[in-house]
Amino acid sequence: VRRLRDRVASVQAEIDQCKHATQRREAALAKQQEHAAAAPAGALPGLVVPQRPLPAGHERRKALLVGVNYTNSHAPLKGCVNDLWNLQCLLRHTLQYSDDQLRCLIDCVGGRTQKPDNVPTKANIQAGLQWLVGGAQPGDTLLFIFCGYGAQHPSEPQCDEHEGYLVPVDFAEDLPADFFDSATNRSQPTSPSTSCKGYRLIPMLEVSGYISQLPPMCRMSVMLDCCYSAMPGAGINTFAPATFPKVKRGNVDYQKLRDFISRPRFLELPVLPVQHTPAHIQRNPVAKCWLHCFS
């Protein structure tokens, strides 16, 4: 009888031990679920979200991220979309931007086509910039990041002065499908009858014009990972001019560069007899906000 009692007591001790272990595991699981609920929506598995209070004025932040690989063009890039994905994760999961504070325009995700509103077309980038600066108040913190091609083009037909442009994914949408096949080594302007609509580009003057709408005491940061990215009207001691002499790059064979991991982020465009900067855009925009430009 004593031996049986000892066995029962031993079994009961094992049961109590297992019960305590189960309770500890359930408590740990509940804590993990609590942390997951506090994390921003769409958090990546394995990504650590710092448990720290949000900064003061966190509800007054907005960011527009644009990354273009130009996958279906004659000169695709590698890495721009990946750069934007990393930056988006930083903002969403480390700096804890909410869904309504962040817009991301990229032209592909893992080979899958994006929704039309999320593709970095000229119209979507312009709409994104308008969303970014719209309703801004003193004390707001705004961020614009572009990773892709920059381009230079004469500011007017038969003009020696050039302007800088951001290149959207649909930059050649209005041109013939074989335009770049026949224009690979073309250095002279094309005739108006060949392609009079021009490229779909976003002038740096237009970007600067959006920024000039911001009120004083508003903070705006701009990061441009592309060439020809000088922001007109911005500078430490002197304002950067809107136009500049052509930067000579020589002939670029984008077909040979297709297999290179590292590629220059400038796009040499055959000159078209078209003015790509609309006449209504202010030529000398002045930023009234606190502006930080990185390029």
C-alpha positions in Angstrom: 0.0 0.0 0.0 2.8 2.4 0.9 4.5 1.7 -2.4 1.3 2.4 -4.3 0.8 5.7 -2.4 4.4 6.7 -3.3 3.7 5.9 -7.0 0.5 8.0 -6.9 2.3 10.9 -5.3 5.0 10.7 -8.0 2.5 10.7 -10.8 0.7 13.6 -9.2 3.9 15.6 -9.0 4.6 14.9 -12.7 1.0 16.1 -13.6 1.5 19.3 -11.5 4.9 19.9 -13.3 3.3 19.5 -16.7 0.5 21.8 -15.8 2.9 24.5 -14.7 4.9 24.1 -17.9 1.7 24.4 -20.0 0.7 27.6 -18.1 4.1 29.1 -18.7 3.9 28.3 -22.5 0.4 29.8 -22.7 1.6 33.0 -21.0 4.5 33.3 -23.3 2.2 32.7 -26.4 -0.3 35.3 -25.1 2.6 37.9 -24.7 3.8 37.2 -28.3 0.2 37.7 -29.6 0.0 40.9 -27.7 3.2 42.2 -29.3 2.0 41.1 -32.7 -1.3 43.0 -32.2 0.7 46.1 -31.4 2.9 45.8 -34.4 1.9 47.6 -37.7 -0.3 45.7 -40.1 1.4 43.4 -42.5 4.5 42.9 -40.3 7.1 40.5 -41.8 7.7 37.2 -40.0 10.9 37.4 -38.0 11.1 41.2 -38.2 11.6 42.6 -34.7 9.5 45.6 -33.9 11.0 47.8 -31.2 8.7 48.3 -28.3 9.1 52.0 -27.8 6.7 55.0 -27.6 5.9 56.7 -30.9 7.6 60.2 -31.3 5.7 63.3 -30.5 3.7 64.4 -33.5 3.8 60.9 -35.0 0.2 61.3 -36.4 1.5 64.2 -38.6 3.9 62.2 -40.8 3.5 61.2 -44.4 5.8 59.5 -46.8 5.8 58.8 -50.6 8.2 56.0 -51.8 8.8 55.4 -55.5 10.9 52.6 -56.9 11.2 51.7 -60.6 13.0 48.8 -62.2 11.7 49.4 -65.7 11.3 45.7 -66.1 9.7 45.8 -69.6 11.8 48.7 -71.0 14.9 48.6 -73.2 17.0 49.6 -70.2 15.9 47.7 -67.1 17.4 48.3 -63.7 18.0 46.0 -60.8 17.7 46.9 -57.1 15.5 49.9 -57.1 12.4 48.0 -56.0 14.4 46.1 -53.4 15.7 49.4 -52.0 12.2 50.7 -51.7 11.0 47.5 -50.1 13.7 47.8 -47.4 12.9 51.5 -46.8 9.2 50.7 -46.6 9.9 48.0 -43.9 12.0 50.6 -42.0 9.2 53.1 -42.0 6.4 50.6 -41.3 7.9 48.3 -38.8 10.7 50.3 -37.1 9.5 53.9 -37.3 5.9 52.6 -37.1 4.2 54.6 -39.9 0.6 53.6 -40.3 -1.1 52.5 -43.5 -2.6 55.9 -44.2 0.7 57.7 -43.7 2.6 55.8 -46.4 2.2 55.3 -50.1 4.6 53.0 -52.1 4.7 52.9 -55.9 6.7 50.1 -57.4 6.5 48.4 -60.8 6.9 44.8 -59.7 6.9 42.6 -56.7 8.5 39.1 -57.1 7.6 39.2 -60.8 3.9 39.9 -60.1 2.1 42.8 -61.7 1.1 45.6 -59.4 -2.4 47.1 -59.1 -2.8 50.1 -61.5 -2.9 52.6 -58.6 0.4 51.3 -57.2 2.4 51.4 -60.4 4.9 54.3 -60.6 3.4 56.0 -63.7 3.8 59.7 -64.3 0.1 60.3 -63.3 0.4 58.2 -60.1 3.7 59.9 -59.0 2.1 63.3 -59.6 -1.0 62.2 -57.6 1.3 60.9 -54.9 3.1 64.2 -54.6 -0.1 66.1 -54.5 -1.3 63.7 -51.7 2.0 64.2 -49.9 1.9 68.0 -49.7 -1.9 68.4 -49.7 -3.3 69.8 -46.4 0.2 70.2 -44.9 0.4 72.3 -41.8 3.3 73.8 -39.8 4.9 71.0 -37.7 4.2 68.2 -40.2 7.0 65.9 -41.3 7.0 64.7 -44.9 9.3 62.4 -46.8 9.7 61.7 -50.6 12.0 59.0 -51.9 12.7 58.1 -55.5 14.8 55.2 -56.7 15.1 54.9 -60.5 16.4 56.7 -63.5 17.1 60.4 -63.9 17.3 62.0 -67.3 18.4 65.2 -68.9 16.7 66.8 -71.9 16.9 70.3 -73.5 14.5 72.6 -71.7 13.2 73.9 -75.1 13.7 72.7 -78.7 17.1 73.6 -80.1 18.2 74.9 -76.7 21.7 74.1 -75.3 20.5 74.3 -71.7 19.1 71.1 -70.2 16.8 70.2 -67.3 16.7 67.3 -65.0 13.8 64.8 -64.9 12.6 61.9 -62.9 11.8 59.0 -65.2 8.5 57.1 -64.5 7.9 53.6 -65.6 5.7 54.7 -68.5 8.2 57.2 -69.9 8.0 55.8 -73.4 4.2 55.1 -73.5 3.6 57.7 -76.2 6.4 56.5 -78.5 6.4 53.8 -81.2 7.2 50.3 -79.8 10.5 50.1 -81.8 11.5 53.7 -81.0 14.6 52.8 -79.0 15.6 50.0 -81.4 16.1 52.5 -84.1 17.3 55.3 -81.8 20.1 53.4 -79.9 23.0 55.5 -81.3 21.0 58.5 -82.4 22.5 61.8 -81.3 20.5 64.2 -83.5 17.0 65.3 -82.6 14.2 63.3 -84.1 11.7 64.8 -86.5 8.4 66.0 -85.2 6.6 63.6 -87.6 8.3 60.6 -86.0 7.4 61.3 -82.4 5.9 64.6 -81.5 4.3 63.6 -78.2 7.5 63.4 -76.3 8.4 61.4 -73.2 6.4 61.1 -70.0 8.8 62.7 -67.6 8.5 64.5 -64.3 10.6 67.8 -64.3 12.6 68.5 -61.2 11.0 71.9 -61.4 7.6 70.3 -60.9 8.9 68.4 -57.8 10.3 71.7 -56.5 6.9 73.3 -57.3 5.1 70.9 -55.1 7.5 71.5 -52.2 7.1 75.3 -52.6 3.5 74.8 -51.6 4.4 73.7 -48.1 4.0 76.2 -45.3 6.8 77.5 -43.0 7.8 75.3 -40.0 6.9 72.1 -42.1 9.7 69.6 -42.5 10.3 68.0 -45.9 13.0 65.4 -46.6 13.8 64.4 -50.2 16.0 61.4 -51.1 16.7 60.9 -54.9 18.7 57.8 -55.8 19.1 58.8 -59.5 21.2 61.1 -61.7 20.4 64.7 -62.6 18.7 65.1 -59.3 19.6 68.7 -58.3 16.6 70.3 -56.7 15.9 73.7 -58.3 15.6 76.4 -55.7 17.4 74.4 -53.0 21.0 75.0 -51.8 23.1 75.9 -48.8 24.5 79.2 -50.0 23.0 79.6 -53.4 19.8 78.3 -55.1 20.4 75.5 -57.6 19.5 76.7 -61.1 16.7 75.0 -63.0 18.9 74.5 -66.1 22.4 73.4 -66.8 24.8 72.6 -69.7 24.4 69.1 -71.1 26.3 66.4 -69.1 28.2 64.4 -71.7 28.1 60.6 -71.0 29.0 59.1 -74.4 27.1 56.3 -75.9 25.5 53.9 -73.5 24.8 50.3 -74.6 21.9 49.3 -72.3 21.7 45.9 -74.0 25.1 45.1 -72.7 24.2 46.3 -69.3 21.2 44.1 -68.9 23.2 41.4 -67.1 25.2 43.7 -64.9 24.1 43.8 -61.3 25.4 47.4 -60.8 24.1 49.8 -63.4 24.3 53.6 -63.7 21.0 55.3 -62.8 20.9 57.7 -65.7 18.9 57.2 -68.9 20.2 58.7 -72.1 17.2 59.8 -74.1 17.3 60.7 -77.8 16.5 64.4 -78.1 12.9 65.2 -79.2 11.7 68.6 -80.4 9.3 68.8 -77.5 9.3 71.0 -74.3 8.7 68.5 -71.5 8.3 71.1 -68.7 4.8 72.7 -68.9 4.9 76.4 -69.4 2.7 77.0 -66.3 5.3 75.6 -63.9 7.1 78.3 -61.9 10.7 78.7 -63.1 12.1 79.9 -59.8 10.3 78.1 -57.0 11.3 78.9 -53.4 10.8 76.5 -50.6 9.3 78.1 -47.4 9.5 74.9 -45.4 12.5 73.3 -43.7 13.9 71.3 -46.7 16.5 68.5 -46.6 17.7 67.1 -49.9 19.8 64.0 -50.4 20.9 62.9 -53.8 
